[in-house]
């Protein structure tokens, strides 16, 4: 077995793992990042990307991305559509902040490039099998490299940034399942070749179900509509997909084009019951998942990283354990706020097949309470663009 020694071993080369490695490098702390996927898979898997104001500021301030504001599109608001009418939530006016539409795979390209340019140790095609000695001051990752050869990584700290099916989580919370909610609906998503149908994102509530009209670029658009979780992505023709989307955004005429990707995204909320055990910690989807309605997933991961990196800097450079001991309490405050906001947006905008006429009218009343009240609109704008990171 090959043994590698490092200060911080990170499982997962997603936004959380790569950004953590980058910040640690800036602080003079070495790390090793492993991921079972290839670099090509990581950089070409197309995923959504709404970046909060604070995420963009963190990327720019640390040199993690030089393209986020040149390639990404700044959005100063969103539209809530219901009863056939659109209502703009003006972020800039309400809270003086914006968000940026910047797909996650583009952010990953930036992070991988900067990490490799700085000489950081990124290892693709390496599969983590388990964490051992998690109760000690030198936890170990047992893994297999791309050739199936055994690999051991011994570290001062192990970090699980390995997604919702985290291997590292088992070393932190054992067999405990954490806090979980599954929703009775999903999103049917398409990517199509067409110009944008709107300048900003449209979140549409209709009696026929929810729709989100988003963008990717000047020529590629991303759109979703509410569907059953067991929907077969191939069960719709292109004409049926456009009919389903158009039905859910009355008052807006969608710009149609060839559909080249389709998928069904299930809705789950999860928070691990423990996010740290001694010198093993969880960040990103390994620690929590949220419905995509509130655009919190990647941003919550970046907030985790900023808090954890400061704790690791204090621990490894100053032998100060206070911040790492406070890490769970600090990040969980933000995680549960994000869970509430994501649940609230989801429940306010989606149609429930068991809803009564009362439920439907109450839902519209809730939407009106948001768009017709500056206080209500401000809460949505504040949460959507991101809370300050409490460290």
C-alpha positions as CSV (number, residue, x, y, z in Angstrom):
1,X,0.0,0.0,0.0
2,X,1.2,3.5,-0.9
3,X,1.1,5.9,2.0
4,X,0.8,9.7,1.6
5,X,1.2,12.1,4.5
6,X,-0.4,15.5,4.4
7,X,-1.9,18.1,6.8
8,X,-5.5,18.1,5.4
9,X,-6.9,15.2,3.4
10,X,-10.0,16.2,1.4
11,X,-12.4,13.7,-0.2
12,X,-14.3,15.3,-3.1
13,X,-13.2,17.7,-5.8
14,X,-16.4,19.7,-6.0
15,X,-16.7,23.4,-5.2
16,X,-16.4,22.8,-1.4
17,X,-13.3,20.5,-1.6
18,X,-11.5,22.6,-4.2
19,X,-12.2,25.9,-2.6
20,X,-11.0,24.6,0.8
21,X,-7.8,23.3,-0.7
22,X,-7.3,26.7,-2.4
23,X,-7.8,28.7,0.8
24,X,-5.6,26.3,2.8
25,X,-2.8,26.8,0.2
26,X,-3.1,30.6,0.7
27,X,-2.6,30.1,4.4
28,X,0.4,27.9,3.8
29,X,-1.3,24.6,4.8
30,X,-0.8,21.6,2.4
31,X,-3.6,19.4,1.4
32,X,-4.4,16.4,-0.8
33,X,-7.7,16.3,-2.7
34,X,-9.1,13.0,-4.1
35,X,-12.1,12.3,-6.2
36,X,-13.3,9.2,-7.9
37,X,-14.3,11.1,-11.0
38,X,-12.0,12.1,-13.8
39,X,-11.1,15.8,-14.4
40,X,-13.1,15.7,-17.6
41,X,-16.2,14.4,-15.8
42,X,-16.0,17.1,-13.2
43,X,-15.5,19.9,-15.7
44,X,-18.2,18.8,-18.2
45,X,-21.1,17.8,-16.0
46,X,-23.5,20.7,-16.5
47,X,-25.1,21.9,-13.3
48,X,-27.0,24.9,-12.1
49,X,-25.2,27.9,-10.7
50,X,-26.7,30.9,-8.9
51,X,-23.9,32.5,-6.9
52,X,-24.7,34.7,-3.9
53,X,-23.1,38.1,-3.5
54,X,-20.8,36.8,-0.8
55,X,-19.7,33.7,-2.8
56,X,-18.7,36.0,-5.7
57,X,-16.8,38.3,-3.4
58,X,-15.0,35.3,-1.8
59,X,-14.0,34.0,-5.2
60,X,-12.7,37.3,-6.4
61,X,-10.9,38.2,-3.1
62,X,-9.0,34.9,-3.0
63,X,-8.3,34.6,-6.7
64,X,-10.4,31.5,-7.0
65,X,-12.1,32.8,-10.2
66,X,-11.2,35.5,-12.6
67,X,-14.2,34.8,-14.9
68,X,-17.1,34.8,-12.6
69,X,-18.0,38.5,-13.4
70,X,-16.8,38.4,-17.0
71,X,-18.4,35.1,-18.1
72,X,-21.2,35.1,-15.4
73,X,-24.3,37.2,-15.7
74,X,-25.2,39.6,-13.0
75,X,-28.9,39.5,-11.9
76,X,-30.3,42.3,-9.8
77,X,-33.7,40.6,-9.2
78,X,-36.1,37.7,-10.0
79,X,-39.7,37.6,-11.0
80,X,-42.4,35.9,-9.0
81,X,-45.3,35.0,-11.4
82,X,-48.7,33.9,-10.2
83,X,-52.3,34.5,-11.3
84,X,-50.9,35.2,-14.8
85,X,-48.9,38.3,-13.6
86,X,-45.2,38.9,-12.9
87,X,-43.9,40.7,-9.9
88,X,-40.2,41.7,-9.8
89,X,-38.2,41.4,-6.6
90,X,-35.6,44.1,-7.0
91,X,-32.5,42.9,-5.0
92,X,-30.5,46.0,-5.7
93,X,-33.1,48.3,-4.4
94,X,-34.1,46.2,-1.4
95,X,-30.8,45.0,-0.1
96,X,-28.1,46.5,-2.4
97,X,-26.8,43.1,-3.5
98,X,-27.0,40.9,-6.6
99,X,-26.5,37.3,-7.6
100,X,-24.6,35.9,-10.6
101,X,-25.7,33.2,-13.0
102,X,-22.5,31.2,-13.3
103,X,-22.9,27.4,-13.9
104,X,-21.2,25.2,-11.4
105,X,-19.0,23.4,-13.9
106,X,-17.5,26.7,-14.9
107,X,-16.6,27.5,-11.3
108,X,-15.0,24.0,-11.1
109,X,-12.9,24.7,-14.2
110,X,-11.6,27.9,-12.5
111,X,-10.9,26.1,-9.2
112,X,-9.1,23.2,-10.7
113,X,-7.0,25.5,-12.9
114,X,-5.9,27.7,-10.0
115,X,-5.2,24.7,-7.7
116,X,-3.0,23.0,-10.4
117,X,-1.3,26.2,-11.3
118,X,-0.3,26.6,-7.6
119,X,1.1,23.1,-7.5
120,X,-1.6,21.6,-5.2
121,X,-2.1,17.9,-5.0
122,X,-5.3,17.0,-6.8
123,X,-5.8,13.3,-7.5
124,X,-8.6,12.3,-9.9
125,X,-9.9,8.7,-10.4
126,X,-9.1,7.9,-6.7
127,X,-12.0,6.2,-4.8
128,X,-12.2,6.7,-1.0
129,X,-13.3,3.5,0.7
130,X,-13.4,4.5,4.3
131,X,-11.9,6.6,7.1
132,X,-9.9,4.9,9.9
133,X,-8.6,6.1,13.2
134,X,-11.2,8.9,13.1
135,X,-11.0,9.3,16.9
136,X,-7.2,9.9,16.8
137,X,-5.2,13.0,16.0
138,X,-4.1,11.3,12.7
139,X,-7.1,10.0,10.9
140,X,-6.5,8.0,7.7
141,X,-8.3,7.6,4.4
142,X,-8.2,4.2,2.8
143,X,-8.6,4.5,-0.9
144,X,-7.9,2.9,-4.3
145,X,-6.2,4.8,-7.1
146,X,-7.2,4.8,-10.7
147,X,-5.4,1.5,-11.3
148,X,-7.1,-0.2,-8.4
149,X,-4.0,-0.1,-6.2
150,X,-4.4,0.5,-2.5
151,X,-3.7,4.0,-1.2
152,X,-3.5,5.4,2.4
153,X,-3.6,9.1,3.2
154,X,-2.6,10.0,6.7
155,X,-3.5,13.5,7.8
156,X,-3.9,15.9,10.7
157,X,-7.5,16.5,9.6
158,X,-9.8,14.7,7.2
159,X,-12.6,16.6,5.4
160,X,-15.6,15.0,3.7
161,X,-16.7,17.1,0.7
162,X,-17.8,14.0,-1.1
163,X,-21.5,14.7,-1.7
164,X,-24.7,13.4,-0.5
165,X,-23.5,9.7,-0.6
166,X,-20.5,10.6,1.5
167,X,-18.1,7.9,2.6
168,X,-16.6,10.3,5.2
169,X,-19.9,10.9,6.9
170,X,-19.9,7.3,8.3
171,X,-16.8,8.2,10.3
172,X,-18.5,11.3,11.8
173,X,-22.1,10.2,12.5
174,X,-21.8,6.4,12.2
175,X,-25.1,4.8,11.3
176,X,-27.3,7.8,12.3
177,X,-29.3,9.1,9.5
178,X,-29.6,12.8,10.5
179,X,-32.6,14.9,9.7
180,X,-34.4,14.1,6.4
181,X,-37.4,15.2,4.3
182,X,-38.4,14.0,0.9
183,X,-40.8,16.0,-1.1
184,X,-43.7,14.5,-3.2
185,X,-42.6,16.2,-6.4
186,X,-39.5,16.7,-8.6
187,X,-38.3,19.0,-11.3
188,X,-38.2,18.0,-14.9
189,X,-35.3,19.9,-16.3
190,X,-34.3,20.7,-19.9
191,X,-31.4,22.3,-21.7
192,X,-32.3,23.8,-25.0
193,X,-30.6,25.8,-27.8
194,X,-32.5,29.1,-27.8
195,X,-32.0,32.7,-26.8
196,X,-33.3,33.7,-23.3
197,X,-37.0,33.9,-22.8
198,X,-36.5,36.6,-20.1
199,X,-33.8,38.9,-18.7
200,X,-34.0,37.4,-15.2
201,X,-35.2,34.1,-13.6
202,X,-38.9,33.6,-13.5
203,X,-40.3,31.6,-10.6
204,X,-43.9,30.7,-11.6
205,X,-46.7,29.4,-9.4
206,X,-49.7,28.1,-11.3
207,X,-52.6,25.7,-10.7
208,X,-50.8,23.3,-13.1
209,X,-47.6,23.3,-11.1
210,X,-44.4,25.2,-10.7
211,X,-42.0,26.3,-13.4
212,X,-38.6,28.0,-13.3
213,X,-37.4,29.8,-16.4
214,X,-33.6,30.2,-16.1
215,X,-30.7,30.8,-18.5
216,X,-27.2,29.4,-19.1
217,X,-25.9,31.6,-21.9
218,X,-27.0,33.7,-24.9
219,X,-27.7,30.5,-26.8
220,X,-28.4,27.8,-24.2
221,X,-31.2,27.9,-21.7
222,X,-32.2,25.9,-18.6
223,X,-35.9,25.4,-17.7
224,X,-37.7,23.2,-15.2
225,X,-41.3,22.3,-14.5
226,X,-42.8,20.4,-11.6
227,X,-43.4,16.7,-12.1
228,X,-43.9,13.4,-10.2
229,X,-40.6,12.0,-8.7
230,X,-40.9,8.8,-10.7
231,X,-41.4,10.5,-14.1
232,X,-39.4,9.0,-17.0
233,X,-37.4,11.7,-18.7
234,X,-38.1,10.1,-22.1
235,X,-41.8,10.0,-21.6
236,X,-42.4,13.4,-23.2
237,X,-42.0,14.5,-26.7
238,X,-40.3,17.8,-27.4
239,X,-43.7,19.3,-28.2
240,X,-45.2,18.0,-25.0
241,X,-42.3,19.5,-23.0
242,X,-42.8,22.9,-24.4
243,X,-46.6,22.7,-23.8
244,X,-46.0,21.7,-20.2
245,X,-43.6,24.6,-19.6
246,X,-45.8,27.2,-21.4
247,X,-48.8,26.0,-19.5
248,X,-47.1,26.9,-16.2
249,X,-46.0,30.4,-17.1
250,X,-49.1,32.1,-18.4
251,X,-48.5,35.6,-19.5
252,X,-45.0,34.9,-20.8
253,X,-44.2,33.5,-24.2
254,X,-41.2,31.1,-24.1
255,X,-38.6,31.1,-26.8
256,X,-38.4,27.5,-28.0
257,X,-35.5,25.6,-29.5
258,X,-34.0,22.1,-29.8
259,X,-33.9,20.3,-26.5
260,X,-30.5,18.4,-26.1
261,X,-30.7,17.4,-22.4
262,X,-33.4,16.3,-20.1
263,X,-33.4,14.9,-16.6
264,X,-35.6,14.6,-13.4
265,X,-34.3,16.2,-10.2
266,X,-35.7,14.8,-7.0
267,X,-36.3,17.0,-4.0
268,X,-34.7,16.2,-0.7
269,X,-33.7,18.1,2.4
270,X,-31.0,16.6,4.7
271,X,-28.9,17.7,7.6
272,X,-26.3,15.4,9.1
273,X,-26.8,15.0,12.9
274,X,-23.1,15.5,13.3
275,X,-20.8,17.6,11.1
276,X,-17.6,17.0,13.1
277,X,-16.0,14.3,15.1
278,X,-12.6,15.1,16.6
279,X,-10.4,15.8,13.5
280,X,-12.9,14.7,10.8
281,X,-15.4,17.3,9.4
282,X,-18.1,17.4,6.8
283,X,-18.9,20.3,4.4
284,X,-21.2,20.8,1.4
285,X,-23.6,18.1,0.4
286,X,-21.9,15.6,2.7
287,X,-23.3,17.7,5.5
288,X,-26.6,18.9,4.1
289,X,-28.7,19.1,0.9
290,X,-31.5,21.5,0.1
291,X,-34.2,21.7,-2.5
292,X,-32.9,23.9,-5.4
293,X,-35.8,26.4,-5.2
294,X,-33.8,28.7,-2.9
295,X,-30.5,28.5,-4.9
296,X,-28.6,27.6,-1.7
297,X,-26.7,24.4,-2.4
298,X,-23.3,25.6,-3.7
299,X,-23.4,28.8,-1.7
300,X,-24.0,27.0,1.5
301,X,-21.0,24.8,0.7
302,X,-18.8,27.8,0.2
303,X,-19.9,29.3,3.5
304,X,-19.0,26.0,5.2
305,X,-15.5,26.2,3.7
306,X,-14.9,29.7,4.8
307,X,-15.8,28.9,8.4
308,X,-13.8,25.6,8.4
309,X,-10.7,27.0,6.8
310,X,-10.4,29.7,9.5
311,X,-10.9,26.9,12.1
312,X,-8.2,24.8,10.5
313,X,-5.8,27.7,10.3
314,X,-6.2,28.3,14.0
315,X,-5.8,24.6,14.8
316,X,-2.9,23.7,12.6
317,X,-0.9,27.0,12.7
318,X,-1.6,28.2,16.2
319,X,-2.7,25.0,18.0
320,X,-5.9,26.8,18.9
321,X,-8.9,24.4,19.1
322,X,-11.6,26.9,19.9
323,X,-12.8,27.5,16.4
324,X,-12.9,23.9,15.3
325,X,-14.9,23.1,18.5
326,X,-17.3,25.9,17.5
327,X,-17.5,24.8,13.9
328,X,-20.7,22.7,14.2
329,X,-22.7,25.4,16.0
330,X,-21.5,28.1,13.7
331,X,-22.3,26.4,10.4
332,X,-25.5,24.8,11.6
333,X,-27.1,28.2,12.3
334,X,-26.7,29.1,8.7
335,X,-27.6,25.6,7.4
336,X,-31.0,25.6,9.2
337,X,-31.7,29.1,8.0
338,X,-31.1,27.9,4.5
339,X,-33.2,24.8,5.0
340,X,-36.1,27.0,6.1
341,X,-35.7,29.4,3.2
342,X,-35.5,26.6,0.7
343,X,-38.5,24.9,2.2
344,X,-40.5,28.1,2.3
345,X,-39.8,28.9,-1.4
346,X,-40.6,25.4,-2.3
347,X,-43.9,25.2,-0.4
348,X,-45.0,28.7,-1.6
349,X,-44.4,28.0,-5.2
350,X,-45.3,24.4,-5.9
351,X,-48.7,22.8,-6.4
352,X,-49.7,20.1,-4.0
353,X,-51.9,17.4,-5.6
354,X,-53.8,17.1,-2.2
355,X,-54.4,20.9,-1.9
356,X,-57.9,22.1,-1.3
357,X,-59.4,25.3,-2.8
358,X,-58.6,26.9,0.6
359,X,-54.9,25.8,0.3
360,X,-54.6,27.2,-3.2
361,X,-56.1,30.6,-2.2
362,X,-54.0,30.7,1.0
363,X,-50.9,30.1,-1.2
364,X,-51.7,33.0,-3.5
365,X,-52.4,35.1,-0.4
366,X,-48.9,34.3,0.8
367,X,-47.3,35.3,-2.5
368,X,-49.2,38.6,-2.4
369,X,-47.9,39.1,1.2
370,X,-44.4,38.9,-0.3
371,X,-44.8,41.0,-3.4
372,X,-47.1,43.7,-2.0
373,X,-45.0,44.3,1.2
374,X,-41.5,45.8,1.1
375,X,-40.7,43.9,4.3
376,X,-41.8,40.6,2.7
377,X,-39.9,41.3,-0.5
378,X,-36.8,42.4,1.5
379,X,-36.8,39.1,3.4
380,X,-36.8,37.1,0.2
381,X,-34.1,39.4,-1.4
382,X,-31.9,39.2,1.7
383,X,-32.1,35.4,1.9
384,X,-31.7,34.8,-1.8
385,X,-28.7,37.0,-2.2
386,X,-27.1,35.5,0.9
387,X,-26.6,36.3,4.6
388,X,-23.3,37.5,6.0
389,X,-21.0,34.7,6.9
390,X,-20.9,34.4,10.7
391,X,-17.4,33.5,11.8
